[in-house]
Amino acid sequence: MFFLSDMLNKKLNLPKPGEALPGRDTPIATAVRHFVNKRPLKGPYPEGLETALFGLGCFWGAERMFWQMEGVWITAAGYSGGLTPNPTYQETCTGLTGHAEVVLVVFDPKIVSYADLLKAFWENHDPTQGMRQGNDVGTTYRSAIYTFSDAQYDAAIASRDAYEASLRGKGLGKITTEIAPASVFYFAEEDHQQYLAKNPHGYCALKGTGVACAVPQPAGTGA
């Protein structure tokens, strides 16, 4: 009984540096091309595109949501926000790498804005659940936004505050989403890339709260 409770505790608490798994020096193998649009998964990406990084529970359904959005050039499932270098899926599931399952989104800002991506992010999961998303329990399923610029960070914070007010108006709790500058993104194994395109009837836990998100517009833009 002690063993089971100890393992659950590790899954619900981020590891400290001395507790994290060691990982490895070389990247794990992944796909060369996106299964849906056939573009190079790791690039090079066309000039003028921007990058975003989101965690909203299991990355299978989250990735499909983003690749279906107009203006998104490429998506990739992976791991970020933790300590273990080049982790495997099995390692992240232990909770001992510190990583969240995330989706890398490379997008054309002339077609889809970062605010549009934030709106999709907030509306398609429950950001009040802490270290879980639905029945998926553990640090790897936490809600997270990892940003690549001050503008992205400021937009993420503003959208969080606005959405939290909307959630509270519906009787829901405080947002627990981690918002921080992006660290290293590690591509997940090939099996996990575009998983639901390969397995259309596969597991997808993506589910929002039903509360709409009105994302604040950056200063200097129209309504």
C-alpha positions, -999 to 999 in steps of 0.1 A, spaced: 0 0 0 29 23 8 44 16 -26 12 26 -45 7 58 -25 44 67 -30 41 63 -67 10 84 -69 27 111 -48 56 112 -74 31 115 -102 14 145 -85 45 164 -76 73 176 -98 106 160 -91 135 180 -77 168 181 -97 183 152 -77 152 131 -81 147 133 -119 156 104 -142 190 108 -159 178 106 -195 203 104 -223 226 126 -244 211 118 -278 176 125 -291 152 96 -293 141 86 -328 110 103 -342 92 107 -375 108 126 -404 76 140 -418 42 150 -405 18 121 -411 -10 144 -423 5 172 -443 39 154 -452 59 185 -442 93 180 -425 85 175 -388 117 192 -376 119 218 -404 134 238 -418 102 259 -416 94 288 -440 105 323 -430 79 344 -413 63 315 -393 61 316 -355 62 289 -328 40 282 -299 40 254 -272 9 242 -253 2 214 -229 -35 205 -223 -35 169 -212 -29 139 -235 -11 152 -265 -29 129 -290 -61 149 -291 -44 182 -284 -22 178 -315 -52 169 -337 -70 200 -326 -42 223 -336 -33 206 -369 -69 211 -380 -67 249 -376 -62 270 -407 -28 287 -408 -10 260 -387 20 248 -407 31 219 -386 24 203 -353 44 178 -332 39 159 -300 66 161 -274 78 168 -239 88 200 -223 90 219 -189 110 192 -171 145 181 -161 153 149 -179 172 153 -212 157 134 -242 131 115 -222 110 86 -235 73 83 -233 76 56 -206 99 78 -186 76 109 -187 47 87 -176 65 79 -143 63 116 -134 101 115 -127 112 136 -156 92 167 -147 80 171 -183 45 178 -195 30 163 -227 30 192 -251 22 202 -287 46 222 -308 26 245 -331 43 263 -360 19 288 -375 16 316 -400 6 347 -380 -9 363 -412 -35 336 -412 -40 325 -375 -29 347 -346 -14 337 -313 -46 350 -297 -66 325 -319 -43 297 -306 -48 308 -270 -86 308 -275 -85 272 -288 -62 262 -259 -84 276 -232 -117 263 -246 -106 228 -253 -96 216 -219 -102 223 -182 -73 244 -169 -84 242 -133 -75 206 -125 -39 209 -114 -18 178 -121 -44 160 -142 -68 163 -171 -100 143 -167 -91 107 -159 -54 112 -169 -36 119 -136 -1 131 -131 23 160 -137 27 150 -174 -9 160 -180 -8 194 -164 -20 225 -183 9 246 -196 18 274 -219 55 278 -227 63 311 -245 89 321 -270 88 359 -266 77 386 -241 47 393 -264 36 357 -261 41 357 -224 21 389 -219 -7 376 -241 -8 343 -223 -11 360 -189 -38 384 -201 -58 356 -216 -55 336 -184 -68 364 -163 -97 371 -186 -106 334 -189 -104 329 -151 -129 357 -146 -153 339 -171 -148 305 -153 -155 320 -119 -186 336 -133 -198 300 -141 -188 287 -106 -156 270 -117 -123 272 -98 -89 290 -102 -68 283 -132 -37 262 -125 -21 265 -159 17 269 -158 29 298 -179 66 302 -184 93 309 -210 99 278 -232 127 255 -223 139 226 -245 112 208 -266 118 171 -271 100 154 -300 81 123 -289 85 90 -306 72 84 -341 42 64 -328 29 94 -309 32 119 -338 -2 126 -353 -15 95 -334 -52 101 -341 -46 104 -378 -31 69 -377 -56 56 -352 -89 75 -359 -107 56 -331 -79 60 -306 -81 75 -272 -89 112 -270 -96 129 -236 -98 165 -250 -128 181 -233 -134 218 -225 -155 234 -198 -181 248 -222 -171 283 -212 -162 306 -241 -129 325 -240 -127 362 -251 -90 367 -256 -78 403 -250 -64 419 -282 -28 431 -280 -24 469 -278 -27 486 -311 -49 460 -328 -85 462 -337 -113 446 -318 
